[in-house]
Amino acid sequence: MEPTNFRGLYRQYDTKGYIVKYNIGDVVEYNGKQYIATGTNFKDIPDKNNSNWKLYSGNTNGFYYSETEPLDANIGDRWVDKTTGKMYTYIEDNNGFNWVEF
């Protein structure tokens, strides 16, 4: 399953007190891990059994959420451009080291 939208830190309620809805493919960060939604979620906590979340990555080290690409990245690091919402992975290929859209 490919992520469609990085939503930042997991929250059950928004700033106005409304329940936050997560859709299939949404990626959130919760307790230092990333989870991807496998179903529509209303108040399902990512690390609980029987939730509509799947562990996406076990460690958020090497995960960046910023307007500019990180300068000190390692191969396999992920970056979400917070202005576009697009996710990139840092790779090495025949052209050197590059951020490619995930």
TIZA-744516 format. One record per atom (N, C-alpha, C): residue number from 1; residue in three letters; chain; atom name; x, y, z. Coordinates in Angstrom, 3 decimals. Layout:
REM residues N
NUM:ALA:A:CA:X:Y:Z;
...
***
This chain:
REM residues 102
1:MET:A:N:0.850:-1.178:0.000;
1:MET:A:CA:0.000:0.000:0.000;
1:MET:A:C:0.890:1.234:0.000;
2:GLU:A:N:0.670:2.116:-0.924;
2:GLU:A:CA:1.441:3.341:-1.028;
2:GLU:A:C:0.787:4.445:-0.201;
3:PRO:A:N:1.590:5.233:0.504;
3:PRO:A:CA:1.009:6.333:1.266;
3:PRO:A:C:0.485:7.403:0.329;
4:THR:A:N:-0.593:8.023:0.722;
4:THR:A:CA:-1.145:9.088:-0.093;
4:THR:A:C:-0.985:10.446:0.565;
5:ASN:A:N:-0.800:10.444:1.889;
5:ASN:A:CA:-0.798:11.716:2.576;
5:ASN:A:C:-0.138:11.572:3.935;
6:PHE:A:N:0.937:12.313:4.183;
6:PHE:A:CA:1.540:12.318:5.508;
6:PHE:A:C:0.768:13.314:6.360;
7:ARG:A:N:0.196:12.840:7.466;
7:ARG:A:CA:-0.669:13.680:8.294;
7:ARG:A:C:0.014:14.198:9.552;
8:GLY:A:N:1.289:13.878:9.754;
8:GLY:A:CA:2.005:14.374:10.927;
8:GLY:A:C:1.715:13.510:12.148;
9:LEU:A:N:1.765:14.126:13.316;
9:LEU:A:CA:1.499:13.400:14.550;
9:LEU:A:C:0.045:12.949:14.615;
10:TYR:A:N:-0.169:11.726:15.103;
10:TYR:A:CA:-1.523:11.190:15.241;
10:TYR:A:C:-2.284:11.993:16.299;
11:ARG:A:N:-3.533:12.307:15.981;
11:ARG:A:CA:-4.424:12.996:16.920;
11:ARG:A:C:-5.820:12.408:16.780;
12:GLN:A:N:-6.483:12.195:17.909;
12:GLN:A:CA:-7.870:11.725:17.858;
12:GLN:A:C:-8.820:12.876:17.580;
13:TYR:A:N:-8.467:14.066:18.081;
13:TYR:A:CA:-9.335:15.237:17.937;
13:TYR:A:C:-8.541:16.407:17.389;
14:ASP:A:N:-9.199:17.243:16.574;
14:ASP:A:CA:-8.528:18.433:16.069;
14:ASP:A:C:-8.597:19.547:17.107;
15:THR:A:N:-8.087:20.721:16.762;
15:THR:A:CA:-8.032:21.835:17.714;
15:THR:A:C:-9.405:22.371:18.091;
16:LYS:A:N:-10.426:22.045:17.308;
16:LYS:A:CA:-11.793:22.479:17.618;
16:LYS:A:C:-12.577:21.408:18.358;
17:GLY:A:N:-11.938:20.254:18.636;
17:GLY:A:CA:-12.594:19.185:19.369;
17:GLY:A:C:-13.327:18.177:18.506;
18:TYR:A:N:-13.199:18.283:17.191;
18:TYR:A:CA:-13.844:17.335:16.288;
18:TYR:A:C:-12.966:16.096:16.113;
19:ILE:A:N:-13.595:14.943:15.932;
19:ILE:A:CA:-12.867:13.705:15.694;
19:ILE:A:C:-12.133:13.814:14.359;
20:VAL:A:N:-10.859:13.429:14.349;
20:VAL:A:CA:-10.059:13.454:13.131;
20:VAL:A:C:-10.317:12.164:12.362;
21:LYS:A:N:-10.604:12.295:11.084;
21:LYS:A:CA:-10.817:11.146:10.212;
21:LYS:A:C:-9.552:10.908:9.403;
22:TYR:A:N:-9.089:9.655:9.418;
22:TYR:A:CA:-7.944:9.258:8.604;
22:TYR:A:C:-8.448:8.301:7.533;
23:ASN:A:N:-7.925:8.448:6.334;
23:ASN:A:CA:-8.335:7.626:5.199;
23:ASN:A:C:-7.259:6.609:4.842;
24:ILE:A:N:-7.616:5.612:4.081;
24:ILE:A:CA:-6.678:4.590:3.637;
24:ILE:A:C:-5.470:5.266:2.975;
25:GLY:A:N:-4.269:4.876:3.400;
25:GLY:A:CA:-3.042:5.435:2.843;
25:GLY:A:C:-2.476:6.600:3.626;
26:ASP:A:N:-3.243:7.160:4.573;
26:ASP:A:CA:-2.704:8.238:5.397;
26:ASP:A:C:-1.599:7.683:6.291;
27:VAL:A:N:-0.524:8.456:6.443;
27:VAL:A:CA:0.593:8.062:7.294;
27:VAL:A:C:0.656:9.028:8.467;
28:VAL:A:N:0.789:8.461:9.683;
28:VAL:A:CA:0.908:9.276:10.891;
28:VAL:A:C:2.108:8.812:11.694;
29:GLU:A:N:2.537:9.675:12.592;
29:GLU:A:CA:3.594:9.344:13.531;
29:GLU:A:C:2.955:9.204:14.908;
30:TYR:A:N:3.275:8.099:15.600;
30:TYR:A:CA:2.701:7.851:16.927;
30:TYR:A:C:3.721:7.095:17.765;
31:ASN:A:N:4.086:7.637:18.911;
31:ASN:A:CA:5.052:7.020:19.820;
31:ASN:A:C:6.359:6.631:19.121;
32:GLY:A:N:6.876:7.519:18.281;
32:GLY:A:CA:8.159:7.294:17.632;
32:GLY:A:C:8.128:6.336:16.462;
33:LYS:A:N:6.938:5.932:16.023;
33:LYS:A:CA:6.807:5.024:14.892;
33:LYS:A:C:5.842:5.624:13.883;
34:GLN:A:N:5.942:5.148:12.652;
34:GLN:A:CA:5.025:5.591:11.616;
34:GLN:A:C:4.039:4.476:11.319;
35:TYR:A:N:2.788:4.862:11.125;
35:TYR:A:CA:1.722:3.913:10.809;
35:TYR:A:C:1.007:4.381:9.553;
36:ILE:A:N:0.518:3.414:8.775;
36:ILE:A:CA:-0.262:3.727:7.581;
36:ILE:A:C:-1.672:3.181:7.787;
37:ALA:A:N:-2.660:3.984:7.410;
37:ALA:A:CA:-4.058:3.582:7.582;
37:ALA:A:C:-4.428:2.525:6.544;
38:THR:A:N:-5.001:1.422:7.022;
38:THR:A:CA:-5.449:0.348:6.132;
38:THR:A:C:-6.961:0.379:5.961;
39:GLY:A:N:-7.605:1.300:6.626;
39:GLY:A:CA:-9.049:1.487:6.528;
39:GLY:A:C:-9.366:2.885:7.000;
40:THR:A:N:-10.612:3.285:6.912;
40:THR:A:CA:-11.031:4.584:7.409;
40:THR:A:C:-11.036:4.523:8.929;
41:ASN:A:N:-10.415:5.504:9.550;
41:ASN:A:CA:-10.222:5.497:10.998;
41:ASN:A:C:-10.919:6.663:11.665;
42:PHE:A:N:-11.666:6.355:12.693;
42:PHE:A:CA:-12.238:7.353:13.583;
42:PHE:A:C:-11.844:6.931:14.999;
43:LYS:A:N:-10.863:7.592:15.576;
43:LYS:A:CA:-10.411:7.343:16.941;
43:LYS:A:C:-9.704:6.013:17.149;
44:ASP:A:N:-9.374:5.254:16.098;
44:ASP:A:CA:-8.564:4.044:16.269;
44:ASP:A:C:-7.134:4.469:16.590;
45:ILE:A:N:-6.587:3.936:17.675;
45:ILE:A:CA:-5.225:4.275:18.069;
45:ILE:A:C:-4.266:3.357:17.317;
46:PRO:A:N:-3.239:3.919:16.666;
46:PRO:A:CA:-2.381:3.124:15.789;
46:PRO:A:C:-1.760:1.871:16.381;
47:ASP:A:N:-1.285:1.894:17.627;
47:ASP:A:CA:-0.568:0.712:18.117;
47:ASP:A:C:-1.448:-0.265:18.893;
48:LYS:A:N:-2.736:-0.110:18.832;
48:LYS:A:CA:-3.655:-1.028:19.509;
48:LYS:A:C:-4.062:-2.157:18.569;
49:ASN:A:N:-4.322:-3.340:19.133;
49:ASN:A:CA:-4.812:-4.458:18.332;
49:ASN:A:C:-6.179:-4.121:17.751;
50:ASN:A:N:-6.499:-4.725:16.641;
50:ASN:A:CA:-7.790:-4.549:15.969;
50:ASN:A:C:-8.028:-3.124:15.487;
51:SER:A:N:-6.965:-2.372:15.231;
51:SER:A:CA:-7.155:-1.039:14.669;
51:SER:A:C:-6.957:-1.123:13.159;
52:ASN:A:N:-7.283:-0.053:12.474;
52:ASN:A:CA:-7.119:0.022:11.024;
52:ASN:A:C:-5.779:0.652:10.655;
53:TRP:A:N:-4.743:0.351:11.433;
53:TRP:A:CA:-3.410:0.865:11.176;
53:TRP:A:C:-2.434:-0.287:11.024;
54:LYS:A:N:-1.418:-0.073:10.204;
54:LYS:A:CA:-0.347:-1.053:10.024;
54:LYS:A:C:0.969:-0.324:10.263;
55:LEU:A:N:1.889:-0.970:10.980;
55:LEU:A:CA:3.193:-0.362:11.214;
55:LEU:A:C:3.848:-0.087:9.868;
56:TYR:A:N:4.280:1.135:9.668;
56:TYR:A:CA:4.873:1.543:8.398;
56:TYR:A:C:6.388:1.594:8.509;
57:SER:A:N:6.890:2.103:9.627;
57:SER:A:CA:8.316:2.060:9.911;
57:SER:A:C:8.495:2.121:11.410;
58:GLY:A:N:9.466:1.406:11.905;
58:GLY:A:CA:9.640:1.300:13.338;
58:GLY:A:C:10.437:2.414:13.974;
59:ASN:A:N:10.990:3.300:13.195;
59:ASN:A:CA:11.855:4.313:13.754;
59:ASN:A:C:11.733:5.571:12.917;
60:THR:A:N:11.504:6.687:13.578;
60:THR:A:CA:11.383:7.932:12.822;
60:THR:A:C:12.716:8.659:12.698;
61:ASN:A:N:13.810:8.059:13.210;
61:ASN:A:CA:15.114:8.633:12.906;
61:ASN:A:C:15.280:8.516:11.407;
62:GLY:A:N:15.759:9.562:10.783;
62:GLY:A:CA:15.878:9.530:9.339;
62:GLY:A:C:14.575:9.880:8.643;
63:PHE:A:N:13.667:10.488:9.384;
63:PHE:A:CA:12.410:10.947:8.802;
63:PHE:A:C:12.342:12.447:8.999;
64:TYR:A:N:12.072:13.155:7.920;
64:TYR:A:CA:12.078:14.614:7.958;
64:TYR:A:C:10.743:15.160:7.454;
65:TYR:A:N:10.310:16.236:8.055;
65:TYR:A:CA:9.086:16.925:7.652;
65:TYR:A:C:9.418:18.407:7.639;
66:SER:A:N:9.725:18.925:6.451;
66:SER:A:CA:10.177:20.314:6.348;
66:SER:A:C:9.876:20.866:4.961;
67:GLU:A:N:10.099:22.172:4.817;
67:GLU:A:CA:9.887:22.827:3.527;
67:GLU:A:C:11.077:22.645:2.591;
68:THR:A:N:12.237:22.332:3.142;
68:THR:A:CA:13.442:22.161:2.322;
68:THR:A:C:14.026:20.772:2.542;
69:GLU:A:N:14.680:20.248:1.523;
69:GLU:A:CA:15.239:18.900:1.641;
69:GLU:A:C:16.378:18.886:2.644;
70:PRO:A:N:16.463:17.824:3.449;
70:PRO:A:CA:17.526:17.714:4.447;
70:PRO:A:C:18.894:17.612:3.779;
71:LEU:A:N:19.887:18.207:4.400;
71:LEU:A:CA:21.230:18.205:3.836;
71:LEU:A:C:22.087:17.068:4.368;
72:ASP:A:N:21.690:16.472:5.495;
72:ASP:A:CA:22.521:15.444:6.128;
72:ASP:A:C:21.854:14.068:6.079;
73:ALA:A:N:21.200:13.751:4.973;
73:ALA:A:CA:20.435:12.508:4.858;
73:ALA:A:C:21.325:11.299:4.608;
74:ASN:A:N:20.788:10.142:4.998;
74:ASN:A:CA:21.420:8.852:4.724;
74:ASN:A:C:20.519:8.067:3.775;
75:ILE:A:N:21.103:7.113:3.056;
75:ILE:A:CA:20.318:6.288:2.139;
75:ILE:A:C:19.170:5.629:2.904;
76:GLY:A:N:17.966:5.723:2.343;
76:GLY:A:CA:16.779:5.147:2.966;
76:GLY:A:C:15.987:6.124:3.797;
77:ASP:A:N:16.551:7.304:4.090;
77:ASP:A:CA:15.805:8.309:4.853;
77:ASP:A:C:14.597:8.774:4.050;
78:ARG:A:N:13.588:9.218:4.764;
78:ARG:A:CA:12.377:9.726:4.107;
78:ARG:A:C:12.177:11.188:4.487;
79:TRP:A:N:11.624:11.915:3.531;
79:TRP:A:CA:11.357:13.339:3.741;
79:TRP:A:C:9.995:13.654:3.152;
80:VAL:A:N:9.178:14.358:3.926;
80:VAL:A:CA:7.907:14.871:3.424;
80:VAL:A:C:8.054:16.375:3.284;
81:ASP:A:N:7.841:16.853:2.069;
81:ASP:A:CA:7.868:18.285:1.809;
81:ASP:A:C:6.555:18.854:2.339;
82:LYS:A:N:6.636:19.613:3.425;
82:LYS:A:CA:5.405:20.073:4.072;
82:LYS:A:C:4.635:21.100:3.248;
83:THR:A:N:5.248:21.654:2.202;
83:THR:A:CA:4.510:22.584:1.351;
83:THR:A:C:3.673:21.864:0.301;
84:THR:A:N:4.126:20.652:-0.104;
84:THR:A:CA:3.389:19.911:-1.139;
84:THR:A:C:2.733:18.646:-0.611;
85:GLY:A:N:3.226:18.141:0.547;
85:GLY:A:CA:2.709:16.887:1.088;
85:GLY:A:C:3.287:15.651:0.410;
86:LYS:A:N:4.237:15.835:-0.494;
86:LYS:A:CA:4.840:14.696:-1.196;
86:LYS:A:C:5.943:14.067:-0.346;
87:MET:A:N:6.029:12.724:-0.428;
87:MET:A:CA:7.046:11.998:0.319;
87:MET:A:C:8.156:11.545:-0.622;
88:TYR:A:N:9.393:11.670:-0.143;
88:TYR:A:CA:10.568:11.293:-0.921;
88:TYR:A:C:11.432:10.319:-0.116;
89:THR:A:N:12.200:9.507:-0.834;
89:THR:A:CA:13.168:8.599:-0.230;
89:THR:A:C:14.543:8.933:-0.803;
90:TYR:A:N:15.546:8.926:0.071;
90:TYR:A:CA:16.903:9.252:-0.342;
90:TYR:A:C:17.579:7.977:-0.836;
91:ILE:A:N:18.040:7.997:-2.089;
91:ILE:A:CA:18.634:6.797:-2.693;
91:ILE:A:C:19.977:7.131:-3.334;
92:GLU:A:N:20.716:6.073:-3.648;
92:GLU:A:CA:21.917:6.195:-4.470;
92:GLU:A:C:21.672:5.391:-5.734;
93:ASP:A:N:21.853:6.021:-6.894;
93:ASP:A:CA:21.702:5.332:-8.171;
93:ASP:A:C:22.860:5.733:-9.083;
94:ASN:A:N:22.733:5.466:-10.370;
94:ASN:A:CA:23.806:5.802:-11.320;
94:ASN:A:C:24.079:7.294:-11.414;
95:ASN:A:N:23.124:8.115:-10.978;
95:ASN:A:CA:23.278:9.567:-11.019;
95:ASN:A:C:23.774:10.150:-9.703;
96:GLY:A:N:24.139:9.296:-8.746;
96:GLY:A:CA:24.603:9.773:-7.439;
96:GLY:A:C:23.523:9.625:-6.385;
97:PHE:A:N:23.523:10.528:-5.428;
97:PHE:A:CA:22.559:10.518:-4.334;
97:PHE:A:C:21.421:11.470:-4.669;
98:ASN:A:N:20.185:10.989:-4.533;
98:ASN:A:CA:19.028:11.795:-4.929;
98:ASN:A:C:17.820:11.534:-4.036;
99:TRP:A:N:16.969:12.534:-3.934;
99:TRP:A:CA:15.643:12.358:-3.336;
99:TRP:A:C:14.689:12.002:-4.469;
100:VAL:A:N:13.993:10.868:-4.344;
100:VAL:A:CA:13.008:10.479:-5.352;
100:VAL:A:C:11.648:10.376:-4.687;
101:GLU:A:N:10.624:10.786:-5.445;
101:GLU:A:CA:9.270:10.736:-4.892;
101:GLU:A:C:8.906:9.300:-4.600;
102:PHE:A:N:8.352:9.080:-3.428;
102:PHE:A:CA:8.019:7.735:-2.957;
102:PHE:A:C:6.697:7.277:-3.517;
***
